Structures are given as structure tokens and as C-alpha cells.
Amino acid sequence: MTGQYAIKFYDVFGEDYITAPLDLTATGVDANVVDHCDFVKAALIGLPNRVVPAVECSQAAIETDKGFEYTLTFTGNPGKLRQLEIIENLDGERSTVLVSSGAYAANVYTKVNGEFVDNFAEKCDGVSLKVIVDSTIGTDAWGPDVRPGSLGYLEILTPAEERLFKSCLGDSDGDVANNVNVANWDEGFIYEADGVTLALTPPGKYKMIGAFPHAIKVVPKESTSGYNMYTQGQYYLVWFDDTATLGKQFRVANVNDNINDPSLAEDSYVFTTKGKVRQLGWGTGTELADNQLGSVSTHRIAAYFDSYSNKVFTNYDTSCENQPSASPRNHQCVEKGDKLFIVDSCWGKGNSGAAAPVATAFFGGSEVSCADSSVVNHNTGNLYTVTKVRLVYILLDVSLR
């Protein structure tokens, strides 16, 4: 791989700047053993008006002879930055990046989004926790409490911290009348029929992620290996399942690594929000309905997207512009400016786990779609902003990993 490319950078006001050309090598290291990252940093800091006052760069090879990847951390830019663009045609329509054989591709994706407003500014003082993947150490086989949309759990060390955490979570759906116990909080679950034991009376039931789960931001403590002031937090969707194994009752929908050994997981601070998170669905009601008897399961909004893409294709028209005036309709329509958590949670294989075809089996069926925890898509659950809604898809302002 040889040639040149440039980077288009957008400041917080949307003004674009293009760097000087950057020379490419197959390994990302030039003849003088200088990393490509050094040239990228210099090119960005050299942009006019000091739009990039400071940036950090780290790089790594992609296997052997398959190019390289680098990660930029903008340490001096406030707020929300639009995603970078790669310019590969510096000579009109002709590509200025060449490969001697094989195929060439360049992709950009956003790992952590900056924001002008911190929606998770409330630290839950006195509480630290770990996010654990609910699988067997050594084999990655799913634990007995794993179900579609329930891949891991929060380890909270003491009962006192658990009580504090419940109080910090508080209300999730805007209706304080349905809060429970002295912590005055919502557990955030919904009952769904098993899908396998519907023939039993009563059928088996699960406490699944509900219509209004809690959202938290987890930030590693300063004692974490490799920690610095720019170490980012991660978002998780959380609810409470008191039927799960003791110590694993705070369930999480998304996992961002494959740490299933609590002794190896990061001890983290936790931040909560007064914002309301709503699981998208559609039907005759106004929110996901209780289905513990296996009668009717509410339709959820599912989505498909490719890596490095900013388009999300949904299984139902979610736009407010086309929102029907009568049922069935979206419980919550989507429009420009809305924020979405895009979560891959091994949602399930549909009805394949039922003993017999059951039209009303719960969303996702009784089987998780991932064979074990080693094949889960990590780093989902980021918070994205909708910039355009069309009949066939939702357009986000950042690429999905």
C-alpha cells in the first residue's frame, strides 16, 4: 500500500478543514521507523485557527500485512465533534491510494461521542460496581440467567451500596406512583412468557428488559491500569430481576468486553440520569405490555446496520411524520434530534426455541442469538443523535462500530 490521503476535520460549529496530504505505507511505519500517528497528529495540529489544539494518537497493525488502525483522542476540543472523513482522491476523481494486490478499504468509526450537555452528571456517591459478562470462566458458555437482552450483570459489593444504588436510579418511567419499596425506585422489567413452557399452567415467565429500563454511565476508577484523565465512560441499560441468581440480579443488556471473572473486571464509579429511556415498540397500546400469561407479546422495533455505517434500517416505520393516527402505532415515534441507544444484546432467534410454533412467543424467542459470550458484539449501547428520518431508515450522525 502506497500513496497519499487527507483527513477532513469538522469543528464544533460544523466548519470543515482538510489536512495536508499524509503518506501511506503498508505497515504504518515509514523508512525512518516513524509511526503514521506522528504525522497524523502534526497534520491535525497544523490546521488553521488552532481548531485542534491537542490530540493523542495510538496505532496498531491489523494482523500481518493487512494495514493498520489508529485511534484519535481529541483532548483539547470541547463538546460534540462531527465524525472525521477520509479523502482518498487528492487528484480529482483519481484515487491517490494504491495497492500492489488485493483490495483496499478505509473506514472511520466513533468510539466515544463528545457532548455539549452531560446527561449523566449525577454521581452515585458511595457506590462502586463492576460490569460482568454472565458466562462461565474458561468456556464462555452462557450462565443460567442469560436470556435475550440479558447478557451480564452488575456486581455491587455490599447490601448498603445496593440500597444506595437503587435510590440513585430512582424513577425510570416518569410515574412515581408505581415506584417500589423504601428506595422509591422502578425495577425496570417487564414479564414475558417463556416461549418453551407455554403449554404449562401457568406458563414459564421471565423478567425481561422493560419498557423503561434505567440507563447508567460507568467510569473506571483512577486505580484502573492505564487510566488517565481522558479515560471514557460507557453506557449500560439496566433493570432488576429478583428471580436471577443472588448477586446477579442487576441485569445489563449490553456488554463492552468479555470479562466474566469479577477479579479481573474494572472497579468503577457510576453516574445516573433523570432522563427517561424508552424501549421502542408498536401495537395497540402505549407501551410494552405485560405478557406473563403468554397471550400477547408486544412488537419491538428491531434494526439492522452495517459496521462503519450511519444508517439504521428498522422493521417498522418509526418516523413521527408517518405516525398513524390510530392503532397500531409507535409507542414513541422518532424525529430529528432524538437520541438513541443502539444495543446489540443477542436478542434472540425468534420462535425457534418453542416446543411447537407459537404465534405469541415473546420477542426474541427463548434462545439468545449468540452461541456464547465470545461472539457478542461489544461496544454497543453508545448514545447517538438522529439527524434524518426517512421512510426506510433512521440516519445517525456517527458511524456504528
N, C-alpha and C positions, 0 to 999 in steps of 0.2 A: 504494500500500500504506500503510495506516494502522493504528492500534490499539496494543495492548499485549500483551506476553508476559512470562514469567518463566523463570528458569533454576533447575533443581533440581541442587544440587551434593551429592556424597557424599564424606565424608572417608574416611580410610584404614581406619576401623573400620566403614564402611558406613552411618553415620548420615547422614540426608538433611537438607538445608537449602534453603529456597526464597528467592530474591532478591526484592527489591521489584520492582514492575512496571516494565518497560522500554518506552519509547515507540518506535514504529517510523516510519520514513519510507522512501520507495521507494529512495532513494539511499544511506541510511545516514548522511546528514549532516543535521542539523536546521537550523532557520531562523537560528540564530546561528553556523552553519558549525562546529558541534562534531561530531566523529566519534562514531558509535554506540559505538565501542570505549571511549571515555572513560566513558560511562555504565555499560557492562558491567563495567569494572574497578572502578568505585566501588561498584556493587551487590554484587559478589563480596567485595570487601574489607570491606564493611559487614555481612557475615553475622556472626551471634553467635559468641562464643568465639574470635574470630580464627582460624577454621578455614581461611581463605585470607589468610595474612599478606602475600603478594605475588603478583602476576600481571601478565604482559605481554600486550598485545593488539595485533594488527595487522589491518587490513581492506582489502578491495579490492572494486571493483564487479564484478558478473558481467555482462560485455558491457554493453550500453546498455539502461537501463530494465528490467533483469531481476533486480533485487535486488542483494544484496551478500553477501560471505562474510567472516567474521573468524576468526582463529586465536588461541587462548589458550595461553600457556605458563605453567604453574604453577611459578614459580621458588622458592617457599617451602614447598612441600608434599612431604614425603618419601614414598618408596615408591609403591605401586601404587594409583591412584585409579580408582574406577569411572567409567564414561562419564557425561557430563552428559546431562540430559534437558531438552527444551524443553516448557514448559507453555503451551499456546495458548488454553486455556479457563479464563480467570480469573473467569468469571461463570457458574458451574455448567456445564451442558452446552453453553452457547453460546460459539462462538469469539469471542475478542476481537481477532482479527487480521482485517482487511478489505482486500479489493482491489476497485478500481472495475471491472476487467475481467480476463479471463484466469484462470489458475489460480495457486493459492498452495501452496507446499510449504516445509517447514523440515526440514533434515537435520543430523545430527551424526555425525561420524566421528573416530576416533582416529588421529593420525599417528604418535605415538611413545608407547609404553607405559612408565610407571614400573614399577620392580620393587623388592621388598624384598631380593631376592638377585640379585647381579650374576653371571650365568652366564658372562660373558665378561670376566673380570677380569685375564686374563694377557696383558700387552702383549708383543708380539714385538719386543724391543729390537733396534735396528739395522736394521729393515726398514721401508720406506715403499713404498706402491704406489698405483696408480690403477685404478679400475674403468672399463673402456672397453666401449662397445657395439660389437659386431663387425659394422659396416656401413660402406659407402663414404661418405666425406665428401662432402657436397653432394647425393647422391642418396638416401641412407638405404637403399640396396639391401644385402641381406644379404651378408656375406662368405662365402668358400668353406668355412669351418669351422663355420658355423652349422647346427645340427640341432635337432630338437625337444628342448627342455630345455637348450640350449646357446647362449645368446644373446650372451654377451660374454666378456671375459677380464680377467685382472689383469696390468697392466704392472708388472713388477718390474725395477728399473734395472740391477742388476749380478748376475753369477753368484754372488758371495758372499752377497748378500741372498737370492737364490733358495735357496741351501743352508740359510741360517738359517731361512727361511720353512718349508721342508719339515720341519725339526727342530721348529719351533714347532707345526706341525699335528699331527705325531706319529701316533699310532694313532687310527683312527676307528671301528672295529667291536668293540673290546674283546678282540681276538685278536692278541696281539703276534707270534704265530708266523708270520703271513702278512705282516708288515711287510717293506719292501724297502730296499735299499741302505744306505749308511752313515748316512743321515739317520734310519733306523729309523722309517719312516712308511708310511701307507696312501695309495695314489693315489686311491682313492675312486670308481673307474669300474667299469662292467660292459660286457661285449661284447654288442652286439645286431646281428642280421643287418640288411642294408641295406633289404630290402623291395622294391628295384627289381632288384637283381642276384642274386636267389636262384637263377636258372637257371644261373649260373656255378658253376664248381667250383674252389676253394671260393667260396661267395657273398661279396659285399662285406660288410664289418662295420664298425661304429662303436664307439668308446669313448664310452659314454653315462654320464650321471649314475648312480651305482651305488646299491646297497642301503644303503650307509653313507657318504654324502658328508660332507665337512668343512663345518662352519659357522664363519663368522668375523664379527666386528663391525669395521666400518671407520669411523674417526673422523677428520674433516678436521683438518689441522694448523692451528696458530694463525695462520699466514700467509694462510689462505684468506680471500678477500674476504667481509666480513660476519660473520666469526667472532666469537662471544662464548662465555662460559663455559657457556652452555646449548645450544650447537650440538650437535644429536643425532648419534649414530652410526646406521649402517644395517647390517642383516644380509644376508649373502650365503651361498648354498650353493655349494661349490667342489669341483672334482675336477681330476685331471691327465690330459691327453690328449697323449701324446708324438707322435701322428700329426698333430696340428694344426700350423699354421704356426709356425715358431720365433718365440718372443716372445709367442705367443697360446695357450700350452699349458695355463696355469691357467685353466680354464673356469668361468664362473659361470652359474647357472640363471636368476637374476633380475637385472633392471637397473632402477635407480631414476631414471634420466633418459635423455636421448638424446644423451649426449656420446660421439661417435665419433672425436673429434680429441684425441689424447693431450696436445697442447699446451694444451688448454682444460680438461682434467679436473683434479679436485682431488687434490693430493698428500696422502695420508692415512696415519695410523697404523693398525696392525692389531692386533686382540685375538683370541685364540683361546680354546678351551674344552676342558675334559676331558670334557664331556658327549658323549653319543652320539646322533647324528641318524640316523633310520631312515626310508627311503622306504617308504610303506605299500603293501602288495601282498597278494594272496591266491592260494592254489593248494595244490598237494600238497607243496611244500617248506616250508622255514622262512625263506627269504629269496629275493630276486630271483635267478634262475638265469642262468648264462652261456648266451647264445644266438647265439654267433658262427657256428654252422653253419645257423641258420635253422630249427631243428627245433621248439622250443617257446619262446614268449615269455611271461614271467610276467605275469599280470594285475596292473595297478597300480590303486590306489584313486584315482579321479578325482572331482572335486567341482564343484558348481555353487553360485554365490551371487550375490546382487544387491548393487549398491552400497548403502552405508549399512545393510546388514542384518547381524545377528549369527547368522544361521542358515546352516549349510553342509549341502547335500544331497549325499550320496555315492552312488556307483554300486554299492556293496556294503555290507551291514550290518557296520560296523566295531566294534560295541559288544562289550565283554567279557562283558556279561550274556548275549548271544545267541551267543557264540563256539561254533561247532560243536566237538564232542569229537574228530572225525576229519576228515581232509582231504576236500574243500578247505576251508581255513580261513584266517583272517588270520595273516600273519606276525607282526603286532603289533596287538593289539586296542586300542581306545581307551576310556578311562573318565574320570570326573570328576577334574580336577586335572592331567591330562596337558597338555603344551604342544605346540603345532603350529606349524610354518611353513606358511603358506598361500601358495603360489607360483604365479603365472601366468607360465608360461615358453613360451608359444606351442607347447604340447605337440605339436600335430600334427593332421593331417586323417585319422587312421585309416589305412586301407589304400588311399587314393585314389592314392597315388604309385606303387603297384606296377605292373609291366608287365602282370600278369594278377592276378585276385583270388587272394590268398594268405591262407589262414586263419591262418597262423602268422607273419605280418608283425609286426615289433616294435611295441611300444607307441608310439602317436603316428604311425606310418607314416613315410614318408621326407620329407614336406613339413611345414615349420613352418606353423602356422595363421595367422600374421601375415604380411601381404604384404611389409612392410618394417619397419624399426625405428621409423618414425614412428607406427605404430599399436599399439605394445606398451603394455600396461597397466603403468604404473610404480608404485612404492611398494608392491609386494608383497614377501613374504618377512619380514614382521613376525612376531614370536613371540606367539602367542595362547594363552590358557588355556581349557581345556574346562570349562564349568560344568554342562552337562547333556548326556546322550547319550540319544537316542530311537531307535526302530526306523528312522525315516525320515531323521533328520538329526542333526548334531552342533551343539550350541549353544555359541557362544563368548561371552566376557564383554566383547568390544568389537566395534564395527562395523567391517566391512571397507570399505576405500575403493574 
